[in-house]
Amino acid sequence: MDNVYAPGKNHLFVPGPVNIPDPVIRAMSRNNEDYRSPAVPALTKTLLEDVKKIFKTTTGTPFMIPTTGTGAWESALTNTLSPGDRTVSFLIGQFSLLWIDQQQRLKFNVDVVESDWGQGANLDILASKLAEDTAHTIKAVCIVHNETATGVTNNLAAVRKILDHYGHPALFLVDGVSSICALDFRMDEWGIDVALTGSQKALSLPTGMGIVCASPKALEASKTAKSVRVFFDWNDYLKFYKIGTYWPYTPSIQLLYGLRAALDLIFEEGLDNVIARHNRLGTATRLAVDAWGLKNCTQKEEWFSDTVTAVVVPPYLDSAEIVRRAWQRYNLSLGLGLNKVAGKVFRIGHLGNLNELQLLGCLAGVEMILKDVGYPVKLGSGVAAACAYLQNNIPMIPSRI
Ligand SMILES: Cc1ncc(COP(=O)(O)O)c(C=O)c1O
């Protein structure tokens, strides 16, 4: 029984977990199967080939692990680094903070580069650290591509450029949890050594699969990395890849069929079109926020995120009340402000299986809530600004022309 029933559809606008497309739900509605039968390895083989496309890699080796983004982090770190290794890691919001905490608990020597929440990674400091590090003590640069807590997207191409400028051999480890499949992401071109994502974000699947992709250099590093790892050991996967059965332990059959359907939908739309759609959703949201007279938590345009917008509320309002009201009165789920920005921002997630008219429903809901809590918003202002932009920019649906 759904004990929180409300009529109609819940407007799910948290930045993950996101809406699951109906064809994916149908594809997952099936019995368990013997994963040692020939069918599952055959399916797995196509998935391993096809997930490379969402990372934009031909040389990477993917691992589809029964875990979440947090486990994918651990897989990336423990397979490539040894305790005591120095990492440079950027602290810009709650998820980069959690990744840094994991690095510290795994006993790496973490060189934290902190910025105000709302700013991107400070790449000038990275450059000076790399310039000083002629002995190459820095073993990895760890960065969250899209900080989901603040709606900040970091410039990965710029990180690669800095590494190359100093000819620094550090591994480049990237959390793409709220970016891959939604934002421009180019593993090979940007020389990323480990990239990772979680199934419940832009892939629009249930939670439960972490996808980690390792470059040849990362695989080489895994041969000497001394961190203790058992469940996450890439070697166990590689052994089963070699013999063609693929799984060192039991995969979720339903998630595998779901992933097949999710990838088929993404390829049918076209990955570049998916990215362009996210840009429209992000732009429309930002226009609405401006029209409401509110501020984006993201402090500069170069860091604006097309997957999540953190909206700063005036000091006399509690953003948690906005999120609570959204759910209680309008059946709209918004993201809370986390940690340092708790009470100060609410987040609109605009990623995954979502279209523009759905977003307009969310924006209309936010306007009514703002009015409910005493913010002097002109009803329709944000929706009108978003519509004016979208009406000029939504392309025809290719399969319907
Ligand atoms: C950028 C980012 N990294 C990592 C995580 C952690 O992922 P999970 O909750 O799936 O463990 C999240 C979760 O929202 C995230 O947004």
The ligand as an SDF file (V2000), in Angstrom:
LIG
                    3D

 16 16  0  0  0  0  0  0  0  0999 V2000
   27.8800   14.0720   -7.2760 C   0  0  0  0  0  0  0  0  0  0  0  0
   27.5170   12.9300   -6.3950 C   0  0  0  0  0  0  0  0  0  0  0  0
   28.4620   12.0470   -6.0720 N   0  0  0  0  0  0  0  0  0  0  0  0
   28.1840   10.9810   -5.2940 C   0  0  0  0  0  0  0  0  0  0  0  0
   26.9390   10.7720   -4.7830 C   0  0  0  0  0  0  0  0  0  0  0  0
   26.6810    9.5930   -3.8940 C   0  0  0  0  0  0  0  0  0  0  0  0
   25.9130    8.6830   -4.5860 O   0  0  0  0  0  0  0  0  0  0  0  0
   25.0220    7.5810   -3.8260 P   0  0  0  0  0  0  0  0  0  0  0  0
   24.0510    8.3060   -2.9840 O   0  0  0  0  0  0  0  0  0  0  0  0
   24.4090    6.8460   -4.9830 O   0  0  0  0  0  0  0  0  0  0  0  0
   25.9570    6.7270   -3.0490 O   0  0  0  0  0  0  0  0  0  0  0  0
   25.9080   11.6570   -5.1070 C   0  0  0  0  0  0  0  0  0  0  0  0
   24.5520   11.4510   -4.5930 C   0  0  0  0  0  0  0  0  0  0  0  0
   23.6670   12.2380   -4.7860 O   0  0  0  0  0  0  0  0  0  0  0  0
   26.2140   12.7670   -5.9290 C   0  0  0  0  0  0  0  0  0  0  0  0
   25.2700   13.6590   -6.2560 O   0  0  0  0  0  0  0  0  0  0  0  0
  1  2  1  0
  2  3  1  0
  2 15  2  0
  3  4  2  0
  4  5  1  0
  5  6  1  0
  5 12  2  0
  6  7  1  0
  7  8  1  0
  8  9  2  0
  8 10  1  0
  8 11  1  0
 12 13  1  0
 12 15  1  0
 13 14  2  0
 15 16  1  0
M  END
$$$$
